[in-house]
Amino acid sequence: MDVYINDIAAFLPNEPVTNDEIEEVLGKIHDVRSRVKSRVLKNNGIRTRYYAIDRRTGRLNYTNAALTAEAVRRLHPYDRFSVMDIECLCSGTSMADVIAPGHGLMVAGELGLGPCEVISTSGICLSGITSLKAACANVALGLSGNAVATGSELASSLLRSNFFDHLPGDPDFKNHPILAFESDFLRWMLSDAAGAVFLSAAKNEKGPSLRLDWIEHVSYAGQMDTCMYAGGHKNEDGTVTGWRQLDSLSEALRKNYFALKQDTEILGEHVIRLTVTEGLARAAARRGITPAEVDWFLPHYSSEFFRDQVYDAMAGIGFNVPYEKWFTNLADKGNTGSASIYVMLEELFHSGRLCSGEKILCYIPESGRFSVAYMLLSVV
């Protein structure tokens, strides 16, 4: 059975935050300016981003579930649509508000949904696309008449300076920074957003729909060490010690286990090779797609630093898609992890630029332990 995206919505909280305002909103750790901020911002190309933080108080003014619910409420797939019409809700995020229950259940509670199927998907950037794949499968199999899929992030909750104030300072901070680079650079990379799509087995009677042709998802976790993680410490041998393996929560706090971290060394070494050179070649071979068929290419890369590397890797396997077919809003909307593909699709879908018959290829990599998804949509 064909499955169609009938509408897409996104929610970005509060007012946009410029590069000069980041430390005013997130705060400076021990009142010391970051040594890496300017270098990271120069490389990532992000000019504005959004945080679910009240600038007056410095406190969060949305939960992850509330962000997601706001995106769902903005869906309008047909006249007189109500959230009570939702038959299946699939929600993905990197870090939910609570350890349990699942994120999807908290979103359903925030929306006050009637009895329906609820699925929660975990991971990092791919949690949003795995929720979309689960929603698509549900409709395609006729298990539900419609489904809503979401991707959301509340990264700012872990980026605020008060989450690091317990770490010991050093008067010689220039040579001994308070926060290790693997955590510090992420403070200037990530931001908050939520996105939602409504799927059904019928295309829109008026206006465009997106037919979901396929999603190819592959993980190289069985061959690769952990790259991006939270709630643990990566050891020299590549293994990860989780916070529950420690003797106390105080030890986990003291050793900064709960900070979000990324091993930038193996990121740069492997992410393009695995997610493009190998991942795209695999998807193209399995699905028989050629670059000439692609009218729009939506890449979720975390930084402009990777833009040319993605292009060169695609060209290297004979899948050359010219830049004029690329669409991204990273510079203005920021890197919103699992919500990013939703935020891009929402802007393009409502832009009036899509034409019937066009094909949209989406690229969603994840550095958690190196995975990637490619999705093909057709405008109908």
Secondary structure, 3 states (H helix, E strand, C coil): CCCEEEEEEEECCCCCEEHHHHHHHHCCHHHCCCCCHHHHHHHHCCCEECCCECCCCCCECCCHHHHHHHHHHCCCCCCCCCHHHCCEEEEEECCCCCCCCCHHHHHHHHHCCCCCEEEEECCCCCHHHHHHHHHHHHHHCCCCCEEEEEEEECHHHHCCHHHCCCCCCCCCCCCCCCCCHHHHHHHHCECCEEEEEEEECCCCCCCCCEEEEEEEEEECCCCCCCCEECCEEECCCCCEEEHHHCCCHHHHHHCCCCCCEECHHHHHHHHHHHHHHHHHHHHHHHHCCCHHHCCEEEECCCCHHHHHHHHHHHHHCCCCCCHHHECCCHHHHCECHHHHHHHHHHHHHCCCCCCCCCEEEEEEEECCCCEEEEEEEEEC
